[in-house]
């Protein structure tokens, strides 16, 4: 399986403590086609979508995907009811309106007694389909403008176990906050723990870090690549959602290239930096010696587009 290419030295850097959108790093087409990226994208299928009210206020629409390269349940966390999956909304043989509502292929809001999925009588909107049952993407019913996107790899320790070894949980929460404020956005949540090595190996890597290795060295000692993640699934999911021009929330230039793909099926119009909260405001964010080492390694060993603040004692 292809993993993320480490090509940071070949890009034009742009780094700061600002989270203002900036142009993505520039890479020639010649270099792009030399990268270890798949020639064809995985086949994805959205199995279900459901509205999720959140503790922070904004609603999300959680999309569950299957694919043809692994057996994992990857997700798209979507802000905005009008971002529509092609595979979910496609009319299927034997489909009933109840079937469509049950799997989440409806417009507007569900309520007790509703019987039609493809038409929302309360606001007078209706979905239309071509002769093959494919959703016709109309501006009145389906969002198609450039949207803010975060490609987020699962991190049990950072998101669930309150870990201060990484900033994954902070990035997840901050991306959701920004997208909720904007009203539209998409977080593609990929099940590739520990930069692709799995939770068990990640815990071993943590022990190696306590023995003196950095996060890259630990992976290599365990005979794994520095970054074994595959982002072609994210590209396929974004295409399924019709999100072909995006702003990407990331500090990782390699992720930009991997998500765009060898043929640039998705175009990253701007990069939105993810500056650690503790670097912007001393009262917020993660504070630990582990996080400082982790972020330093990202910058110095993996080419992330961040500029550490100068500490003056």
N, C-alpha and C positions, 0 to 999 in steps of 0.2 A: 504494500500500500504506500502511496506517495505520502511523504511528510512535508511539513512546512520548509521551504527553502530558506537557508540563511544567506541572504544576499545583501545585508545591510551596507557593507562598504561600497557597493556599487550605486547607491542612491544618493540623491542630493538631500542632506539633512536639513531639518528645521526643528529647533527645540527651544522651549521656554517654559516659564512658570504660568503662562496664560492658557486658558481653555478656549480662546477665540479660534474659530475654524481657520485652517490654513490650507493652501494647496497641497495635495499629496505629493510625496517624493516622485521625481521623474525617472523613469526607466525606459530605455530604448526598446523598440519591438524586438530587436535582435537578442538582447539580453533576456527579455520576457520569454521568448520561445526556446531559450536554452535552459530555462528553469525546470526543476523536477516537479512539473505539474501535470495532471492527467489530461490527455487529449479529449476525452469525453467525460461528461459529468455523470454522477450517479442518478438513478431514477428514483424519485421520491413520490410519495403519495400521502396526502393528509387524510388521516383516518377520522379525526373528530376535532371539533372546536367547541369551546364553552366559555361563557362570560364569567369572569372572576372578579367580584368586588374585592378591593384590597384594603388593608388596614391603613394605608396612607391616603386613601381617597379615590384616586383614578381607577376606573375599571380597566381590566385587561381582557383580551381574548386569547386563551391558551389553545394552541394548535399542536396536535400530536402527529408525528410523522413516522412512517415506515420507509425503508429503502432497500436497495438491492445489493448493498455491500456489507452490511452488518445486521445484527439482530437487536440493536439498541433502539430505544425510544427517544429520538431527538425531538426537540420542541422549538416552537416559535412563540415568543411572548409578544403579543401585538397590542399596541395602543391605537385604538380607532376601530370602530365596528366596520368601516367601509374598506378595510384592507382585506382583499378576498383571495383565497387559495383557488387556483385553477382546478386542481384535482378534487378538492372537497366539493366545490360547487357544480362540477360537471354533472349533467343529468345521466343517471345510470339506468340500465335496463331494469324494469320492474319498479323503479323509484316511485314512492308515494310522497305526498307532501308531508306526511307524518314522519317518514323515513328521513327526509331532508332536514326537518326541524330537529330530529333526534340526534343526528350527527353534527348539527351546527351549521348547515348550509341554508341559512335564512337571512333575510334582510330586516333591519330594524331591531325590535325587541320581542322576545317571547313573553306570553302572558297566558293565564288559564283560559282555555276555550279557543285559543288561536288554532286555525285549521289550514292556513295557506303559508308556505315557507317563502315562496318567490315574490310575494307582494305584501307590502306593508300598508294596509288601508288607513292607518292612523296618520301617516305623513304623505300618503299618495305616491310612494315610490314602488317601482317594480323592476325585477331583474329580467333580462332578455337573453335568449340563447340562440345559437346558430343551429343549422340542420343536424349537426353531429352532437348537439347537446352541450357544446362549450359555452361558457359564460361570455357574453359580449361585454367588454369592459367599457362602460359608459361613465363619463365624468360625474353625472348626477348620482350614481350609485356606487362607484368603485374608485377608490383613491389611487392616483397614479403619479403624483408629484414626487420630486426628490424627498427622501425621508431619512431621519436619523436612525442609524443601525449600530448595534453592538453585537459582535460575535463573541460569545462567552462560553468558555469551556468549563464543564462541571468542576467544582472544587468543594468537596464535602467538608474538608477541614476549615476552609475560609468562610463558607456560607452557613454551615451548620454547627461547627464545633468551636466557633469564636476564635479561630487561630489568628495570632499576630505574626505568623511566619510569612504571610503573603498579603497582598491587598485585593484579592479576588472578591471577597465579600463586600468590601467598600466599593469597588468598581461596579459590582452588580447593583447595589443599592443606589449609587449615584446615577447610573445609567437609567434606572427606573424613575428616579426623581425627575431627571431632565426630560425624559420622554412623556411622563405624566403631565408636566408643565406645558410641553409643546402641544399635547393633544394627539399627536401621531408619532409612531416610532415602532421599531421592531428589535427585539433581542433574540437572536438565534442561539439556543442553548444546546450545545453539543456535549454528548456524554463521552468525554475523553479526559478523564481525571489525570492529574499529574503530568500535563503536557503529553498525554497519550500513553503513559506507562501503567496506569491503574493505581488504585488506592493502596494495595499491599506494597507494591514497589515504591510508591511515594513515601510511605512510612519508613521503609528502609533508607530511602534517600535522606529523610530528615535525621535519622541516626548518624548517617555519614556526615551530614552538615554539622551536627554537634561534635563530631570528631575532627572538624576543621575544613571540610570540603565546602565549596560553594554549590549553588543549585545546579549549575551546568556540570561541574566536576562529579557531583554525586550521581547524576544520570549516566555519565560516561563510565564511571566505576562499575555501575550495575549493568553495563553493556547495553545501554539504551542510547538512542540519539539525544542530543541536547534538547531537541523539540521534535517529538514524534507525532504531532497533531496533523490531521487532514482536514482542510477547510473546504474541500470540494462539495461536501454535503451542505454547507452553509450557502454556497453559491447556488446550488440547485433549489434550496428552500426559498431563497430570495426571488429566484426566477418564478417559482410556483406562485409566490405572493404578488408577482407583478412589480417588484421593487428592483428595477434595473438601473436606476441612478440614485446614488445614496451619499449621505454624509456618514463617515465611519468614525465611531468613537474608539480610538486606539492610540497607543504610543508605538506600536510595533509595525515598522515598515514592511516586514516580510508578510504580515497578515494582510496588508492592503493588496499586495501582489497575488497572494494565494486566493483571496476572496474574489478578486477580479477574474482570475483564471487566465489560462494561456491565451484564450481568444477574447478576453474582456467582455464576456456576456453580461457582467455587472460592471458598472463604471463608478468608481469612487470620485465624486466631484470635489469633495473637501475632506480633510482629516480634522477631527475634533479631538484635541489632546485630552487625556485623562490625568490631570495633575493630582498627586496624592493630597488629600485634604489637609494633612498635617503640614505640608509644605506651603499651603496657602493661608492657613490660620492655625496658630499654635494651640488653640483651644479644642480643635477637632482632629479627627483622624487617628490612625494607628501609630502608637509610639512604642517601639521595642528595638533592641539591638538586632534582632533577626530581620525585621522589616527593612532596616537601613542596609544590611548586607544584601538582602534579596533585591532591593531596588538598584543598588550599586552594580550588582551582577547583570541585571537587565540592561543597564546603560553601557557598562564597560565590556561585557562579554557578548551581548546579544543585540547591541546596536539600537536599543529603544530610544525614541526621540523625546528624551526628557533631559532637563538641565537641573542638576541638584543645586539647591540654594546654598550659598556660602554661609558657613557658620562663623560668626564673630564672637569670641568670648570676651 
